Amino acid sequence: MPRSPLGTEDMPGRPDTPAPAGLPHHQQLLHGTDWASLATPSGTGESLPAALARLLDPDPAVRADAARDALGAVTHQNTLYEATVPVARYLAAILNRPDLTAGGFGPGTAVPSRPPTLVGLLTWLGDTAYDADDESVAIGERHCGERFLHEYAEMRAFRDLRPVIFSAVRPLLRHGNAEVRDAALVTAIPLAEHPHLAGHRDELVEHARRLLAGSSTRHHRDRALDALDAWGPGTGDPEDAADIAARGQRARRTAERASRRGGWTGGHGEDPPF
């Protein structure tokens, strides 16, 4: 991927929050990427730079529209495209910039005046991480053979990027807004499957237990419980009656989908991403 010759000190505007380790400045990623050469579900990424740049607009409404334009352009049927990883790299580079949330939270309170764009970006990164997680690889190999991951370059590239994305997401686990904290945790969980991130799993277990003590959001609770099942043996059973009922319902839906699709159980209820 080409990069701009500009260094961070040469970028226009006010001083910036440093990019996460392993990432160039976000302006380098924006202007040094040949977006028009990258495949998306509906063509190329030629329109992506304008939308990605607007994610840092001072107006929260403009940022929300930009998120829909940018992320919608690279999202379709749980598939990773050539443009997916460059978009993920750019999002990781801006997640902790204060201008991403400027004006998006009510004054003097942790309650947002509108759902912050930051939550949407985290959700997209988390959904993409789940589409590239170990379970998705295993399912792909069962359906397409052992060379599935070798031949799916976009998924390999995203999986290699997981430590870099995690380094950007991790500070948000202690964000002042609970919606952001919970979204950050749900995003961090599939990223932490990467072997280099194994040392962070105990930390995520503690955040998962915190989420379960305060959140009633079904999707978030399911992801937190999955993390405890995988990484928190012997820590007690945090499930309540609603969790147990939801887990049974999810298992039944998964079995029904598998029966209809000849065994496919991955993704978010759509067709296999290949």
Solvent accessible surface area in square Angstrom, and as a share of the most:
residue,aa,sasa,rsa
1,M,109,0.49
2,P,82,0.52
3,R,143,0.52
4,S,18,0.11
5,P,137,0.86
6,L,82,0.41
7,G,22,0.21
8,T,76,0.44
9,E,147,0.66
10,D,78,0.40
11,M,21,0.09
12,P,98,0.62
13,G,74,0.71
14,R,130,0.47
15,P,124,0.78
16,D,43,0.22
17,T,50,0.29
18,P,117,0.74
19,A,33,0.25
20,P,22,0.14
21,A,84,0.65
22,G,64,0.61
23,L,17,0.08
24,P,18,0.11
25,H,10,0.05
26,H,11,0.05
27,Q,39,0.17
28,Q,25,0.11
29,L,5,0.03
30,L,9,0.04
31,H,130,0.58
32,G,8,0.08
33,T,14,0.08
34,D,75,0.39
35,W,10,0.03
36,A,50,0.39
37,S,69,0.45
38,L,33,0.16
39,A,42,0.32
40,T,12,0.07
41,P,48,0.30
42,S,108,0.70
43,G,39,0.38
44,T,74,0.43
45,G,1,0.01
46,E,126,0.56
47,S,80,0.51
48,L,2,0.01
49,P,37,0.23
50,A,60,0.47
51,A,6,0.05
52,L,0,0.00
53,A,46,0.36
54,R,83,0.30
55,L,0,0.00
56,L,28,0.14
57,D,41,0.21
58,P,107,0.68
59,D,64,0.33
60,P,23,0.15
61,A,39,0.31
62,V,47,0.27
63,R,3,0.01
64,A,27,0.21
65,D,66,0.34
66,A,0,0.00
67,A,13,0.10
68,R,155,0.57
69,D,78,0.40
70,A,0,0.00
71,L,18,0.09
72,G,50,0.49
73,A,30,0.23
74,V,3,0.02
75,T,76,0.44
76,H,90,0.40
77,Q,69,0.31
78,N,15,0.08
79,T,34,0.20
80,L,5,0.03
81,Y,40,0.15
82,E,79,0.35
83,A,0,0.00
84,T,2,0.01
85,V,18,0.10
86,P,8,0.05
87,V,0,0.00
88,A,0,0.00
89,R,29,0.11
90,Y,1,0.00
91,L,0,0.00
92,A,0,0.00
93,A,7,0.05
94,I,0,0.00
95,L,3,0.01
96,N,50,0.26
97,R,21,0.08
98,P,77,0.48
99,D,24,0.12
100,L,0,0.00
101,T,28,0.16
102,A,44,0.34
103,G,60,0.58
104,G,1,0.01
105,F,47,0.20
106,G,13,0.13
107,P,136,0.86
108,G,93,0.89
109,T,66,0.38
110,A,52,0.41
111,V,103,0.59
112,P,31,0.19
113,S,82,0.53
114,R,110,0.40
115,P,106,0.66
116,P,7,0.04
117,T,12,0.07
118,L,3,0.01
119,V,21,0.12
120,G,33,0.32
121,L,0,0.00
122,L,0,0.00
123,T,64,0.37
124,W,22,0.08
125,L,0,0.00
126,G,2,0.02
127,D,49,0.26
128,T,10,0.06
129,A,1,0.00
130,Y,28,0.11
131,D,14,0.07
132,A,1,0.00
133,D,14,0.07
134,D,64,0.33
135,E,104,0.46
136,S,10,0.06
137,V,14,0.08
138,A,42,0.33
139,I,2,0.01
140,G,0,0.00
141,E,66,0.30
142,R,163,0.59
143,H,80,0.36
144,C,69,0.41
145,G,32,0.31
146,E,158,0.71
147,R,137,0.50
148,F,10,0.04
149,L,40,0.20
150,H,110,0.49
151,E,120,0.54
152,Y,22,0.08
153,A,50,0.39
154,E,47,0.21
155,M,1,0.00
156,R,89,0.33
157,A,42,0.33
158,F,1,0.00
159,R,35,0.13
160,D,107,0.55
161,L,14,0.07
162,R,10,0.04
163,P,34,0.22
164,V,29,0.17
165,I,0,0.00
166,F,4,0.02
167,S,44,0.29
168,A,0,0.00
169,V,0,0.00
170,R,104,0.38
171,P,76,0.48
172,L,10,0.05
173,L,2,0.01
174,R,184,0.67
175,H,46,0.21
176,G,59,0.56
177,N,7,0.03
178,A,50,0.39
179,E,66,0.30
180,V,0,0.00
181,R,62,0.23
182,D,16,0.08
183,A,5,0.04
184,A,0,0.00
185,L,0,0.00
186,V,13,0.07
187,T,1,0.00
188,A,0,0.00
189,I,11,0.06
190,P,3,0.02
191,L,0,0.00
192,A,0,0.00
193,E,49,0.22
194,H,23,0.10
195,P,99,0.62
196,H,151,0.67
197,L,10,0.05
198,A,48,0.37
199,G,77,0.74
200,H,48,0.21
201,R,55,0.20
202,D,105,0.54
203,E,40,0.18
204,L,0,0.00
205,V,6,0.04
206,E,113,0.50
207,H,15,0.07
208,A,0,0.00
209,R,76,0.28
210,R,79,0.29
211,L,2,0.01
212,L,16,0.08
213,A,94,0.73
214,G,72,0.69
215,S,15,0.10
216,S,106,0.69
217,T,67,0.39
218,R,80,0.29
219,H,79,0.35
220,H,35,0.16
221,R,20,0.07
222,D,16,0.09
223,R,37,0.14
224,A,0,0.00
225,L,5,0.03
226,D,43,0.22
227,A,1,0.01
228,L,9,0.05
229,D,94,0.49
230,A,70,0.54
231,W,45,0.16
232,G,8,0.07
233,P,112,0.71
234,G,88,0.85
235,T,57,0.33
236,G,55,0.53
237,D,113,0.58
238,P,40,0.25
239,E,44,0.20
240,D,66,0.34
241,A,84,0.65
242,A,61,0.47
243,D,1,0.00
244,I,103,0.52
245,A,67,0.52
246,A,15,0.12
247,R,76,0.28
248,G,27,0.26
249,Q,93,0.41
250,R,65,0.24
251,A,60,0.47
252,R,144,0.52
253,R,111,0.40
254,T,41,0.24
255,A,61,0.47
256,E,95,0.42
257,R,47,0.17
258,A,21,0.16
259,S,93,0.60
260,R,167,0.61
261,R,74,0.27
262,G,69,0.67
263,G,32,0.31
264,W,3,0.01
265,T,33,0.19
266,G,6,0.06
267,G,33,0.32
268,H,81,0.36
269,G,30,0.29
270,E,73,0.33
271,D,76,0.39
272,P,41,0.26
273,P,9,0.06
274,F,108,0.45
